[in-house]
Amino acid sequence: MKKLLLLVLSASFFSCATTKNIDYSNIKLRYLDDVVIPQNLEIKGTKVGGLSGIDYHDGNYYLVCDQPSNPRIYQAEIPLINRSIDTVLITEVIKLDKNEDFYKQHTPDLEGIRFDSETNELVISSEGSIQNGKDPSVFHISTKGEFISSYKIPDYFKASGEQKPRNNGVFEGIAESFDKSAYWVAMELPLEKDGPKPKIYDTDSPIRITKFNKETQEAERQFTYKLDGISKLPINWFAVNGVTEILEYAEDKFLVLERAFSAGYGSNGNTVKIFEVDASKATNTLEMENLKKSDYQAAEKTLVFDFKTIKNFLTEETIDNIEGMTFGPQLPNGKKSLILVSDDNFSSFSDQITQFILLELEIK
């Protein structure tokens, strides 16, 4: 009877904490293809892995590697034939100079990347290292890896901030604004004083998504987004869910990628979903120091894609640690392509893979 009660309670918590129903009314995503690259692939003396962000510009892809000891960006070609991926060809390595003073102060744990077509610069989001007192950051580099400039971040994001950002939970996803005047930067997890990390049961776990003006390089707006709960009861007492990427496809309209992981399931521990998000009516929370003590309206979210629906179609039938997402080239039928990449963590935790996934995006 006790075991039955526990199962019933777990099912109840699960149903409250996660979004299950997919809504196709505004956005429709279709799986087209995927490619897994070899785990032992080396390019110019570096092992390809830890790919946490991807962007597409003029036939080239830029992939950011989140290895702080050797921060780098890969340039790649991913030609599409009809509605499939022909190959993934890594062509260049862009290395960052760790002796740069800015990196010494911030720790380059690179998570997101966008190519700025107006300046031909790369814009990077980095988590820093909160546990070591190193702030997260958003900064520009040249396509040769030379540091150019950085954005001023609100104090509550800083490692010393009273709001207590979580280590490995600060700046993750980055998106150019629809009008190309700014960059949106999403946290992975809530600030400690804003709310708890997601649990298997329903929690109020809001993250802040902040808009940084390109010209002033300062924050000008912000909205909150409530994370889903943990999808699977962890077996080995570790679980996490957070935002790993964002894209703005119309003014105040976003695609948001959430990735949850529960330990103890081997290669089946990840749950990955894409949400359509409407922030047009969301409160500007930029000046709110503590969300728990503030009244605000969060952005509205709708589930538009759940990767578990395509698991059996994937090359290795594995949903891995998907962290990067970009709009790709137009497909032959005139619709948009969406390309995602997984971060294999250099297989530090389990037998992970680096997979590229091609989706067709239809905006109705």
C-alpha positions in Angstrom: 0.0 0.0 0.0 2.8 2.4 0.9 4.5 1.8 -2.5 1.2 2.3 -4.3 0.7 5.6 -2.5 4.2 6.7 -3.4 3.5 6.0 -7.1 0.3 7.9 -7.0 1.9 10.9 -5.4 4.8 10.8 -7.8 2.3 10.7 -10.8 0.4 13.6 -9.3 3.6 15.7 -8.9 4.7 14.8 -12.4 1.4 15.8 -14.0 1.6 19.2 -12.2 5.2 20.0 -12.9 5.6 19.4 -16.6 3.8 20.5 -19.8 2.6 17.5 -21.8 0.2 18.7 -24.5 1.6 19.9 -27.8 -0.1 22.8 -29.5 0.3 23.1 -33.3 -2.0 26.2 -33.7 0.9 28.7 -34.3 4.1 26.7 -34.7 4.6 23.4 -36.3 8.0 21.5 -36.1 8.7 18.4 -38.1 11.8 16.1 -37.7 13.7 15.7 -41.0 17.1 14.2 -40.2 20.0 13.9 -37.8 23.8 13.1 -37.9 26.1 11.9 -35.2 29.8 12.9 -35.5 32.6 10.6 -34.3 33.5 11.0 -30.6 37.3 10.9 -31.4 37.1 13.7 -34.0 40.1 16.1 -33.7 40.5 19.3 -35.6 43.8 21.2 -35.4 44.9 19.6 -32.2 41.5 19.9 -30.4 38.9 17.3 -29.7 35.5 18.3 -31.0 32.9 18.2 -28.2 31.2 20.2 -25.6 29.2 22.0 -28.3 26.8 24.2 -26.3 25.8 26.8 -29.0 25.3 27.1 -32.7 24.6 29.9 -35.2 24.2 30.1 -39.0 25.3 32.9 -41.3 25.8 32.9 -45.0 26.5 29.2 -45.5 28.7 28.9 -42.4 28.0 27.6 -38.9 29.6 28.7 -35.7 29.8 26.2 -32.8 30.9 27.2 -29.3 32.8 24.8 -27.1 32.2 25.1 -23.3 35.6 23.9 -22.2 36.9 26.7 -19.9 40.5 25.4 -20.0 40.6 25.8 -23.7 37.8 28.2 -24.9 37.2 27.9 -28.6 34.8 28.2 -31.5 34.5 25.9 -34.4 33.5 27.0 -37.9 31.6 24.3 -39.9 29.7 23.6 -43.1 26.5 21.6 -42.9 25.2 21.2 -46.4 21.6 20.1 -46.8 20.4 18.0 -49.7 16.7 18.4 -50.2 15.4 17.8 -46.6 18.4 16.0 -45.1 21.9 16.7 -43.7 24.5 15.6 -46.2 27.4 15.9 -43.8 28.9 17.9 -41.0 32.3 19.3 -41.9 34.3 21.1 -39.2 36.6 23.5 -41.1 38.2 25.9 -38.7 39.1 26.4 -35.0 38.9 29.9 -33.5 40.8 30.0 -30.2 40.4 32.6 -27.5 43.5 34.0 -25.8 43.1 33.0 -22.1 45.7 35.6 -21.2 43.2 38.4 -22.1 42.5 40.3 -18.9 38.7 40.0 -19.5 38.8 36.2 -19.5 41.0 36.1 -16.3 38.3 38.2 -14.5 35.3 36.3 -15.9 36.3 32.7 -16.8 35.2 31.9 -20.4 32.7 29.1 -19.9 31.1 29.7 -23.3 27.5 28.7 -23.7 25.8 30.6 -26.5 26.9 32.2 -29.8 25.5 34.5 -32.5 27.0 36.1 -35.6 26.4 39.8 -35.9 25.9 40.4 -39.6 26.2 44.2 -39.1 29.6 44.2 -37.6 30.9 40.7 -38.7 31.6 39.9 -35.0 30.7 37.0 -32.8 28.6 37.6 -29.7 29.1 35.1 -26.9 27.3 34.3 -23.6 29.4 32.8 -20.8 28.4 31.4 -17.4 31.6 32.4 -15.8 32.4 30.5 -12.6 30.2 31.6 -9.7 31.8 29.3 -7.2 35.1 30.9 -7.9 33.8 34.4 -7.8 33.9 34.9 -11.6 31.0 36.8 -13.2 28.9 35.6 -16.1 29.3 37.8 -19.2 28.2 38.7 -22.7 30.9 39.9 -25.1 32.0 40.5 -28.7 35.0 38.9 -30.4 36.3 39.0 -33.9 36.1 36.0 -36.2 39.8 35.6 -35.4 39.0 35.2 -31.7 40.2 38.7 -30.6 38.3 40.2 -27.7 36.5 43.4 -28.7 34.0 44.6 -26.0 31.6 43.4 -23.3 28.1 44.3 -22.0 27.4 45.7 -18.6 25.3 43.3 -16.5 22.9 44.0 -13.6 24.5 43.5 -10.2 22.1 40.6 -9.3 23.8 38.4 -11.9 27.3 38.9 -10.5 29.0 36.2 -8.4 29.0 38.5 -5.4 25.4 39.6 -5.8 23.0 39.2 -2.9 20.5 37.4 -5.2 23.0 34.5 -5.4 23.3 33.3 -9.0 23.7 29.5 -9.1 26.9 28.0 -10.4 26.4 26.7 -13.9 23.0 28.3 -14.0 23.5 31.8 -15.2 23.9 33.0 -18.9 23.1 30.2 -21.3 21.0 31.0 -24.3 21.4 34.1 -26.5 19.3 35.5 -29.4 19.5 38.5 -31.6 16.4 40.6 -31.3 14.0 40.5 -34.1 14.7 44.2 -35.0 18.5 43.5 -34.8 19.0 46.3 -32.2 19.8 44.1 -29.2 20.6 40.6 -27.8 18.3 38.6 -25.5 20.2 36.5 -23.0 18.5 33.7 -21.0 19.6 32.3 -17.6 19.6 28.5 -17.3 18.3 28.4 -13.7 16.7 31.0 -11.3 18.7 33.2 -9.0 18.5 31.7 -5.5 16.4 34.5 -4.1 14.1 34.4 -7.1 13.1 30.8 -6.7 14.1 27.2 -6.3 15.5 24.9 -8.9 12.8 22.9 -10.6 11.7 19.7 -8.8 9.7 16.6 -9.7 6.7 18.5 -8.2 5.5 21.9 -9.3 7.6 24.8 -8.2 7.7 28.5 -8.9 11.1 28.6 -10.7 11.4 31.8 -12.8 14.4 32.7 -14.9 15.2 36.1 -16.2 15.6 36.7 -20.0 17.3 40.1 -20.4 17.6 42.4 -23.5 20.9 44.1 -24.0 21.1 47.1 -26.3 23.8 46.7 -28.9 24.7 50.4 -29.0 24.8 51.2 -25.3 25.8 47.7 -24.3 23.5 47.9 -21.3 20.4 46.0 -20.2 17.2 47.8 -21.3 14.4 45.3 -20.7 13.7 41.9 -19.1 10.9 39.4 -18.7 10.5 36.2 -16.6 9.9 32.7 -17.8 8.7 29.9 -15.6 10.6 26.6 -16.0 8.9 23.2 -16.2 9.5 20.7 -13.5 11.7 17.6 -13.6 10.2 15.0 -16.0 11.7 11.8 -14.5 12.1 10.9 -10.9 15.9 10.7 -10.5 17.3 7.3 -9.4 20.7 8.6 -8.3 19.5 11.8 -6.5 20.5 14.3 -9.2 18.1 16.1 -11.6 18.1 19.5 -13.3 15.9 21.4 -15.8 16.8 24.7 -17.4 16.7 26.8 -20.5 19.6 26.1 -22.9 18.7 28.2 -25.9 16.4 30.9 -27.2 15.5 32.4 -30.6 13.3 35.4 -31.3 11.2 34.8 -34.5 8.9 37.9 -34.3 8.7 40.8 -32.0 8.3 39.5 -28.4 7.8 35.9 -29.8 10.4 33.3 -29.0 11.3 29.6 -29.4 12.7 28.5 -26.1 14.6 25.2 -25.6 14.3 23.4 -22.2 16.5 20.5 -21.3 15.9 18.3 -18.2 18.2 15.6 -17.0 17.6 12.9 -14.3 20.5 10.7 -13.2 20.2 6.9 -13.2 18.7 6.4 -16.6 21.9 6.1 -18.6 21.5 7.5 -22.1 17.7 7.9 -21.5 18.1 10.6 -18.8 17.4 13.7 -20.9 14.0 15.2 -21.6 14.1 18.0 -24.2 11.3 20.3 -25.4 10.8 23.4 -27.5 8.3 26.0 -26.3 6.6 28.9 -28.1 6.8 31.9 -25.8 4.9 35.2 -26.0 6.5 38.0 -23.9 4.3 40.8 -25.3 2.3 41.1 -22.0 5.1 40.2 -19.7 6.2 42.6 -17.0 9.6 44.3 -17.3 11.4 42.9 -14.3 14.7 44.6 -14.9 14.6 46.7 -11.8 13.1 44.0 -9.5 15.8 42.8 -7.2 13.8 39.9 -5.7 11.1 38.2 -7.7 9.7 36.3 -4.7 8.8 39.7 -3.2 7.5 41.3 -6.4 4.3 41.2 -8.4 4.8 40.5 -12.1 3.4 38.7 -15.1 5.6 36.1 -16.6 5.7 35.3 -20.4 3.2 32.8 -21.7 4.6 29.5 -22.9 3.1 26.8 -25.1 4.7 23.4 -25.9 5.3 23.0 -29.6 7.8 20.1 -29.8 8.8 17.2 -27.5 11.9 15.3 -28.7 10.6 12.0 -27.2 8.1 11.9 -30.1 11.0 11.4 -32.5 13.4 9.3 -30.4 12.9 6.1 -32.4 13.7 8.0 -35.6 17.1 9.3 -34.4 20.3 7.7 -35.6 21.1 6.2 -32.2 17.6 6.4 -30.8 19.0 8.7 -28.1 17.9 12.2 -27.0 21.1 13.7 -25.8 22.1 16.9 -24.0 20.7 19.3 -26.7 21.9 22.8 -25.9 22.3 24.7 -29.2 19.6 25.9 -31.7 19.7 28.1 -34.8 17.6 29.1 -37.8 19.3 27.4 -40.8 18.9 28.0 -44.5 15.5 28.0 -46.2 14.3 24.6 -47.3 13.3 23.7 -50.9 9.6 24.0 -49.9 10.2 27.6 -48.7 9.9 26.9 -45.0 12.5 27.6 -42.4 15.0 25.1 -41.1 15.9 24.7 -37.5 19.2 23.0 -36.6 20.1 21.8 -33.1 23.3 20.4 -31.6 24.0 18.4 -28.4 26.8 18.9 -25.9 28.4 15.5 -25.2 30.3 16.9 -22.1 33.3 15.1 -23.6 31.5 12.0 -22.2 32.5 12.9 -18.7 29.3 11.6 -17.1 28.2 8.8 -19.4 28.5 7.6 -23.0 27.2 10.7 -24.7 27.1 11.8 -28.3 27.4 14.9 -30.5 24.3 15.0 -32.6 23.0 17.5 -35.1 19.2 17.5 -35.7 17.4 19.1 -38.6 13.8 20.2 -38.1 11.4 22.0 -40.4 9.8 25.1 -38.9 6.4 26.3 -40.0 5.1 29.6 -38.5 1.4 29.9 -39.3 
